[in-house]
Amino acid sequence: MAKRLQPIASTPFNRTSAEITDAEAGALARTTVNLFNAWKLTEAQACTLLGGLSARTWARWKEGNVGRVDRDLKMRMAHLMGIHKGLRHLFKDTSRGYEWIKAPNTAFGGKSALDVMLQGELSDLAVMREWLDAERSAW
């Protein structure tokens, strides 16, 4: 008697709003300021990671005045938070994760993760986030 395969119930795709709201963007901006302080980034590095944000706007962010945040910037900050989350999973000691960002890495041809992200493109942040997700999912 041959076994019959049973149908698999699929989960329907249900996309509610994936858009980051203005309130969420404000929270992301405040968190990004704190993250960059923990990573000990320069002003120029911070502005580059945020897609060429002006030094004046970055200074306002550090004072708590975020203002309007466009879609690209929202996505950059979301990727940065994903990178931070990945590091928190990989390194139980948070300081090791913060140090790892700037350490040369053979996986990146001797560059640091920060060097890779500082190439300036949104895709550079996405690639780093995906790499960290892949590293931790192997466990």
N, CA and C atoms as a LAMMPS dump frame, in Angstrom:
ITEM: TIMESTEP
0
ITEM: NUMBER OF ATOMS
417
ITEM: BOX BOUNDS ff ff ff
-5.0000000000000000e+02 5.0000000000000000e+02
-5.0000000000000000e+02 5.0000000000000000e+02
-5.0000000000000000e+02 5.0000000000000000e+02
ITEM: ATOMS id mol type element x y z
1 1 1 N 0.842 -1.174 0
2 1 2 C 0 0 0
3 1 3 C 0.894 1.247 0
4 2 1 N 0.686 2.1 -0.942
5 2 2 C 1.486 3.32 -1.08
6 2 3 C 0.988 4.401 -0.123
7 3 1 N 1.947 5.137 0.436
8 3 2 C 1.571 6.244 1.321
9 3 3 C 1.187 7.453 0.477
10 4 1 N 0.201 8.136 0.932
11 4 2 C -0.239 9.345 0.242
12 4 3 C 0.278 10.559 0.996
13 5 1 N 0.763 11.491 0.261
14 5 2 C 1.218 12.733 0.876
15 5 3 C 0.018 13.573 1.291
16 6 1 N 0.125 14.146 2.43
17 6 2 C -0.948 14.995 2.937
18 6 3 C -0.692 16.439 2.499
19 7 1 N -1.743 17.148 2.151
20 7 2 C -1.541 18.555 1.774
21 7 3 C -1.043 19.363 2.97
22 8 1 N -0.228 20.337 2.666
23 8 2 C 0.322 21.219 3.7
24 8 3 C -0.466 22.52 3.671
25 9 1 N -0.93 22.916 4.839
26 9 2 C -1.659 24.185 4.931
27 9 3 C -0.639 25.322 4.864
28 10 1 N -0.825 26.207 3.942
29 10 2 C 0.101 27.331 3.823
30 10 3 C -0.43 28.534 4.596
31 11 1 N 0.505 29.34 5.024
32 11 2 C 0.145 30.56 5.741
33 11 3 C -0.022 31.674 4.72
34 12 1 N -1.187 32.292 4.686
35 12 2 C -1.387 33.364 3.695
36 12 3 C -0.52 34.577 4.032
37 13 1 N -0.065 35.22 2.981
38 13 2 C 0.72 36.442 3.129
39 13 3 C -0.223 37.56 3.548
40 14 1 N 0.049 38.157 4.681
41 14 2 C -0.807 39.212 5.199
42 14 3 C 0.06 40.409 5.538
43 15 1 N 0.178 41.291 4.611
44 15 2 C 1.024 42.458 4.832
45 15 3 C 0.167 43.595 5.341
46 16 1 N 0.367 43.896 6.598
47 16 2 C -0.268 45.094 7.119
48 16 3 C 0.656 46.241 6.738
49 17 1 N 0.749 47.238 7.494
50 17 2 C 1.622 48.357 7.144
51 17 3 C 3.046 48.08 7.604
52 18 1 N 3.966 47.967 6.65
53 18 2 C 5.378 47.765 6.962
54 18 3 C 6.093 49.108 7.06
55 19 1 N 5.38 50.166 6.772
56 19 2 C 5.997 51.488 6.791
57 19 3 C 6.305 51.915 8.222
58 20 1 N 7.464 52.483 8.394
59 20 2 C 7.874 52.994 9.705
60 20 3 C 7.192 54.341 9.909
61 21 1 N 6.459 54.463 10.994
62 21 2 C 5.726 55.697 11.261
63 21 3 C 6.684 56.801 11.7
64 22 1 N 6.189 58.042 11.726
65 22 2 C 7.01 59.161 12.169
66 22 3 C 7.414 59.007 13.642
67 23 1 N 6.506 58.502 14.458
68 23 2 C 6.821 58.281 15.875
69 23 3 C 7.908 57.223 16.014
70 24 1 N 7.794 56.151 15.229
71 24 2 C 8.822 55.105 15.249
72 24 3 C 10.153 55.643 14.738
73 25 1 N 10.106 56.491 13.723
74 25 2 C 11.333 57.087 13.178
75 25 3 C 12.023 57.956 14.232
76 26 1 N 11.251 58.674 15.006
77 26 2 C 11.822 59.483 16.082
78 26 3 C 12.518 58.617 17.117
79 27 1 N 11.879 57.506 17.463
80 27 2 C 12.489 56.565 18.419
81 27 3 C 13.742 55.935 17.822
82 28 1 N 13.688 55.589 16.544
83 28 2 C 14.86 55.037 15.871
84 28 3 C 16.016 56.039 15.872
85 29 1 N 15.714 57.291 15.617
86 29 2 C 16.756 58.319 15.582
87 29 3 C 17.423 58.462 16.944
88 30 1 N 16.62 58.501 18.001
89 30 2 C 17.192 58.618 19.35
90 30 3 C 18.05 57.396 19.683
91 31 1 N 17.587 56.232 19.289
92 31 2 C 18.335 55.006 19.532
93 31 3 C 19.611 54.97 18.7
94 32 1 N 19.54 55.481 17.48
95 32 2 C 20.709 55.531 16.609
96 32 3 C 21.793 56.422 17.216
97 33 1 N 21.401 57.55 17.78
98 33 2 C 22.372 58.425 18.453
99 33 3 C 23.076 57.642 19.563
100 34 1 N 22.313 56.922 20.366
101 34 2 C 22.9 56.132 21.454
102 34 3 C 23.809 55.025 20.921
103 35 1 N 23.381 54.366 19.852
104 35 2 C 24.184 53.301 19.264
105 35 3 C 25.507 53.839 18.745
106 36 1 N 25.466 54.955 18.033
107 36 2 C 26.698 55.527 17.484
108 36 3 C 27.634 55.996 18.591
109 37 1 N 27.077 56.442 19.705
110 37 2 C 27.917 56.779 20.867
111 37 3 C 28.601 55.519 21.397
112 38 1 N 27.869 54.424 21.475
113 38 2 C 28.436 53.157 21.948
114 38 3 C 29.513 52.65 20.992
115 39 1 N 29.314 52.847 19.697
116 39 2 C 30.289 52.431 18.699
117 39 3 C 31.462 53.416 18.618
118 40 1 N 31.341 54.557 19.281
119 40 2 C 32.376 55.603 19.291
120 40 3 C 32.714 56.075 17.873
121 41 1 N 31.654 56.426 17.142
122 41 2 C 31.827 56.898 15.77
123 41 3 C 32.153 58.378 15.748
124 42 1 N 32.854 58.788 14.709
125 42 2 C 33.084 60.212 14.485
126 42 3 C 31.819 60.819 13.891
127 43 1 N 31.779 62.135 13.885
128 43 2 C 30.63 62.827 13.263
129 43 3 C 30.511 62.441 11.792
130 44 1 N 31.646 62.411 11.101
131 44 2 C 31.64 62.084 9.674
132 44 3 C 31.15 60.662 9.438
133 45 1 N 31.582 59.718 10.267
134 45 2 C 31.132 58.341 10.121
135 45 3 C 29.621 58.243 10.345
136 46 1 N 29.137 58.906 11.365
137 46 2 C 27.698 58.887 11.653
138 46 3 C 26.911 59.423 10.464
139 47 1 N 27.341 60.542 9.938
140 47 2 C 26.626 61.163 8.816
141 47 3 C 26.665 60.279 7.576
142 48 1 N 27.789 59.605 7.335
143 48 2 C 27.896 58.706 6.181
144 48 3 C 26.958 57.519 6.332
145 49 1 N 26.946 56.898 7.519
146 49 2 C 26.061 55.749 7.733
147 49 3 C 24.593 56.134 7.581
148 50 1 N 24.3 57.392 7.831
149 50 2 C 22.924 57.876 7.698
150 50 3 C 22.662 58.485 6.326
151 51 1 N 23.448 58.078 5.35
152 51 2 C 23.19 58.43 3.964
153 51 3 C 23.574 59.838 3.576
154 52 1 N 24.59 60.389 4.234
155 52 2 C 25.017 61.747 3.91
156 52 3 C 24.233 62.805 4.666
157 53 1 N 23.73 62.434 5.83
158 53 2 C 23.032 63.398 6.685
159 53 3 C 23.965 64.571 6.956
160 54 1 N 23.449 65.77 6.956
161 54 2 C 24.307 66.933 7.19
162 54 3 C 24.762 66.975 8.646
163 55 1 N 25.924 67.557 8.858
164 55 2 C 26.463 67.682 10.22
165 55 3 C 25.503 68.483 11.1
166 56 1 N 24.862 69.48 10.514
167 56 2 C 23.913 70.304 11.264
168 56 3 C 22.7 69.484 11.721
169 57 1 N 22.176 68.658 10.825
170 57 2 C 21.037 67.81 11.172
171 57 3 C 21.448 66.79 12.232
172 58 1 N 22.642 66.21 12.092
173 58 2 C 23.135 65.251 13.079
174 58 3 C 23.262 65.921 14.451
175 59 1 N 23.744 67.144 14.474
176 59 2 C 23.858 67.884 15.741
177 59 3 C 22.479 68.087 16.367
178 60 1 N 21.484 68.393 15.543
179 60 2 C 20.112 68.541 16.057
180 60 3 C 19.596 67.228 16.622
181 61 1 N 19.894 66.124 15.932
182 61 2 C 19.466 64.812 16.419
183 61 3 C 20.044 64.552 17.803
184 62 1 N 21.314 64.874 17.98
185 62 2 C 21.967 64.63 19.268
186 62 3 C 21.361 65.492 20.375
187 63 1 N 20.761 66.605 19.989
188 63 2 C 20.069 67.469 20.959
189 63 3 C 18.636 67 21.208
190 64 1 N 18.183 66.003 20.436
191 64 2 C 16.829 65.483 20.606
192 64 3 C 15.819 66.05 19.631
193 65 1 N 16.261 66.844 18.669
194 65 2 C 15.371 67.447 17.663
195 65 3 C 15.511 66.693 16.343
196 66 1 N 14.664 65.709 16.145
197 66 2 C 14.808 64.852 14.977
198 66 3 C 14.189 65.463 13.732
199 67 1 N 13.001 65.96 13.821
200 67 2 C 12.344 66.51 12.635
201 67 3 C 11.854 65.412 11.706
202 68 1 N 11.733 65.77 10.442
203 68 2 C 11.191 64.843 9.448
204 68 3 C 12.268 63.863 8.983
205 69 1 N 11.872 62.589 8.839
206 69 2 C 12.792 61.537 8.414
207 69 3 C 12.227 60.881 7.159
208 70 1 N 13.024 60.874 6.077
209 70 2 C 12.528 60.281 4.828
210 70 3 C 12.654 58.757 4.848
211 71 1 N 12.081 58.137 3.846
212 71 2 C 12.002 56.672 3.778
213 71 3 C 13.378 56.017 3.766
214 72 1 N 14.321 56.563 2.996
215 72 2 C 15.67 56.007 2.921
216 72 3 C 16.326 56 4.3
217 73 1 N 16.206 57.1 4.998
218 73 2 C 16.806 57.223 6.323
219 73 3 C 16.15 56.272 7.324
220 74 1 N 14.85 56.105 7.215
221 74 2 C 14.147 55.141 8.075
222 74 3 C 14.696 53.733 7.849
223 75 1 N 14.897 53.378 6.589
224 75 2 C 15.41 52.046 6.273
225 75 3 C 16.849 51.882 6.741
226 76 1 N 17.656 52.922 6.616
227 76 2 C 19.036 52.858 7.112
228 76 3 C 19.045 52.58 8.615
229 77 1 N 18.218 53.304 9.349
230 77 2 C 18.182 53.114 10.794
231 77 3 C 17.64 51.731 11.157
232 78 1 N 16.676 51.242 10.4
233 78 2 C 16.143 49.907 10.658
234 78 3 C 17.237 48.851 10.457
235 79 1 N 18.034 49.006 9.409
236 79 2 C 19.148 48.076 9.186
237 79 3 C 20.185 48.188 10.298
238 80 1 N 20.474 49.399 10.731
239 80 2 C 21.432 49.583 11.825
240 80 3 C 20.952 48.901 13.101
241 81 1 N 19.659 48.987 13.375
242 81 2 C 19.122 48.302 14.552
243 81 3 C 19.189 46.784 14.374
244 82 1 N 18.985 46.31 13.145
245 82 2 C 19.132 44.885 12.865
246 82 3 C 20.568 44.422 13.057
247 83 1 N 21.517 45.258 12.669
248 83 2 C 22.939 44.958 12.869
249 83 3 C 23.236 44.897 14.36
250 84 1 N 22.733 45.867 15.09
251 84 2 C 22.936 45.89 16.543
252 84 3 C 22.333 44.631 17.188
253 85 1 N 21.144 44.273 16.764
254 85 2 C 20.487 43.073 17.299
255 85 3 C 21.313 41.829 16.992
256 86 1 N 21.808 41.724 15.767
257 86 2 C 22.645 40.588 15.387
258 86 3 C 23.885 40.49 16.253
259 87 1 N 24.496 41.633 16.523
260 87 2 C 25.689 41.646 17.374
261 87 3 C 25.357 41.242 18.802
262 88 1 N 24.198 41.661 19.276
263 88 2 C 23.787 41.294 20.638
264 88 3 C 23.571 39.789 20.748
265 89 1 N 23.13 39.159 19.659
266 89 2 C 22.954 37.709 19.668
267 89 3 C 24.295 36.977 19.576
268 90 1 N 25.217 37.529 18.787
269 90 2 C 26.519 36.89 18.613
270 90 3 C 27.427 37.068 19.824
271 91 1 N 27.366 38.233 20.448
272 91 2 C 28.247 38.556 21.564
273 91 3 C 27.417 38.839 22.81
274 92 1 N 27.521 37.969 23.789
275 92 2 C 26.782 38.198 25.038
276 92 3 C 27.346 39.399 25.787
277 93 1 N 28.653 39.633 25.642
278 93 2 C 29.298 40.812 26.227
279 93 3 C 29.168 41.947 25.208
280 94 1 N 28.324 42.929 25.515
281 94 2 C 28.037 43.991 24.535
282 94 3 C 29.293 44.733 24.086
283 95 1 N 30.266 44.894 24.972
284 95 2 C 31.475 45.631 24.591
285 95 3 C 32.236 44.905 23.478
286 96 1 N 32.166 43.573 23.466
287 96 2 C 32.836 42.826 22.392
288 96 3 C 32.182 43.113 21.044
289 97 1 N 30.875 43.216 21.044
290 97 2 C 30.172 43.552 19.808
291 97 3 C 30.516 44.945 19.317
292 98 1 N 30.627 45.887 20.259
293 98 2 C 30.983 47.252 19.887
294 98 3 C 32.403 47.309 19.331
295 99 1 N 33.295 46.525 19.892
296 99 2 C 34.681 46.479 19.407
297 99 3 C 34.772 45.771 18.06
298 100 1 N 33.946 44.74 17.862
299 100 2 C 33.962 43.965 16.632
300 100 3 C 33.686 44.844 15.41
301 101 1 N 32.83 45.819 15.578
302 101 2 C 32.461 46.716 14.473
303 101 3 C 33.69 47.318 13.8
304 102 1 N 34.705 47.664 14.586
305 102 2 C 35.887 48.347 14.054
306 102 3 C 37.089 47.43 13.822
307 103 1 N 36.982 46.168 14.209
308 103 2 C 38.115 45.241 14.098
309 103 3 C 38.241 44.697 12.675
310 104 1 N 39.472 44.579 12.169
311 104 2 C 39.669 43.948 10.857
312 104 3 C 39.113 42.525 10.879
313 105 1 N 38.54 42.113 9.752
314 105 2 C 37.882 40.82 9.69
315 105 3 C 38.229 40.142 8.375
316 106 1 N 38.723 38.922 8.446
317 106 2 C 39.08 38.205 7.218
318 106 3 C 37.868 37.969 6.327
319 107 1 N 36.682 37.877 6.934
320 107 2 C 35.459 37.679 6.144
321 107 3 C 35.197 38.854 5.206
322 108 1 N 35.747 40.013 5.542
323 108 2 C 35.543 41.219 4.725
324 108 3 C 36.844 41.655 4.058
325 109 1 N 37.712 40.698 3.784
326 109 2 C 38.974 41.004 3.111
327 109 3 C 39.896 41.87 3.942
328 110 1 N 39.859 41.712 5.258
329 110 2 C 40.713 42.488 6.152
330 110 3 C 40.118 43.818 6.571
331 111 1 N 38.999 44.185 5.98
332 111 2 C 38.308 45.41 6.39
333 111 3 C 37.471 45.123 7.626
334 112 1 N 37.074 46.178 8.297
335 112 2 C 36.15 46.022 9.427
336 112 3 C 34.712 46.093 8.913
337 113 1 N 33.791 45.687 9.76
338 113 2 C 32.372 45.817 9.409
339 113 3 C 32.037 47.282 9.17
340 114 1 N 32.613 48.156 9.984
341 114 2 C 32.367 49.588 9.81
342 114 3 C 32.878 50.064 8.458
343 115 1 N 34.061 49.599 8.045
344 115 2 C 34.591 49.974 6.719
345 115 3 C 33.613 49.584 5.618
346 116 1 N 33.048 48.394 5.738
347 116 2 C 32.091 47.92 4.731
348 116 3 C 30.859 48.819 4.721
349 117 1 N 30.341 49.112 5.908
350 117 2 C 29.125 49.933 5.992
351 117 3 C 29.374 51.372 5.556
352 118 1 N 30.595 51.858 5.735
353 118 2 C 30.915 53.248 5.384
354 118 3 C 31.071 53.479 3.883
355 119 1 N 30.86 52.454 3.092
356 119 2 C 30.881 52.655 1.646
357 119 3 C 29.718 53.549 1.223
358 120 1 N 28.74 53.683 2.117
359 120 2 C 27.712 54.702 1.959
360 120 3 C 26.386 54.305 1.369
361 121 1 N 26.299 53.139 0.784
362 121 2 C 25.046 52.739 0.155
363 121 3 C 24.123 52.051 1.164
364 122 1 N 22.847 52.18 0.976
365 122 2 C 21.869 51.48 1.798
366 122 3 C 22.104 49.978 1.718
367 123 1 N 22.477 49.516 0.541
368 123 2 C 22.714 48.083 0.35
369 123 3 C 23.895 47.582 1.186
370 124 1 N 24.867 48.443 1.499
371 124 2 C 25.993 48.039 2.35
372 124 3 C 25.511 47.697 3.754
373 125 1 N 24.559 48.456 4.261
374 125 2 C 23.974 48.155 5.565
375 125 3 C 23.159 46.864 5.498
376 126 1 N 22.408 46.704 4.414
377 126 2 C 21.588 45.505 4.249
378 126 3 C 22.463 44.26 4.17
379 127 1 N 23.573 44.343 3.452
380 127 2 C 24.488 43.21 3.327
381 127 3 C 25.073 42.838 4.686
382 128 1 N 25.461 43.834 5.471
383 128 2 C 26.024 43.545 6.791
384 128 3 C 24.97 42.906 7.698
385 129 1 N 23.777 43.415 7.635
386 129 2 C 22.698 42.837 8.446
387 129 3 C 22.448 41.393 8.043
388 130 1 N 22.392 41.123 6.749
389 130 2 C 22.17 39.762 6.26
390 130 3 C 23.315 38.847 6.662
391 131 1 N 24.551 39.35 6.6
392 131 2 C 25.711 38.548 6.97
393 131 3 C 25.623 38.155 8.444
394 132 1 N 25.304 39.109 9.302
395 132 2 C 25.19 38.828 10.74
396 132 3 C 24.027 37.864 11.016
397 133 1 N 22.915 38.044 10.312
398 133 2 C 21.786 37.128 10.483
399 133 3 C 22.183 35.708 10.078
400 134 1 N 22.946 35.578 8.995
401 134 2 C 23.377 34.265 8.537
402 134 3 C 24.359 33.644 9.538
403 135 1 N 25.23 34.442 10.095
404 135 2 C 26.204 33.948 11.075
405 135 3 C 25.511 33.387 12.308
406 136 1 N 24.514 34.081 12.78
407 136 2 C 23.864 33.617 14.011
408 136 3 C 22.837 32.534 13.766
409 137 1 N 22.319 32.433 12.559
410 137 2 C 21.317 31.401 12.28
411 137 3 C 21.936 30.024 12.15
412 138 1 N 23.245 29.966 11.979
413 138 2 C 23.925 28.673 11.877
414 138 3 C 23.917 27.93 13.21
415 139 1 N 23.602 28.63 14.292
416 139 2 C 23.587 28.014 15.612
417 139 3 C 22.244 27.428 15.805
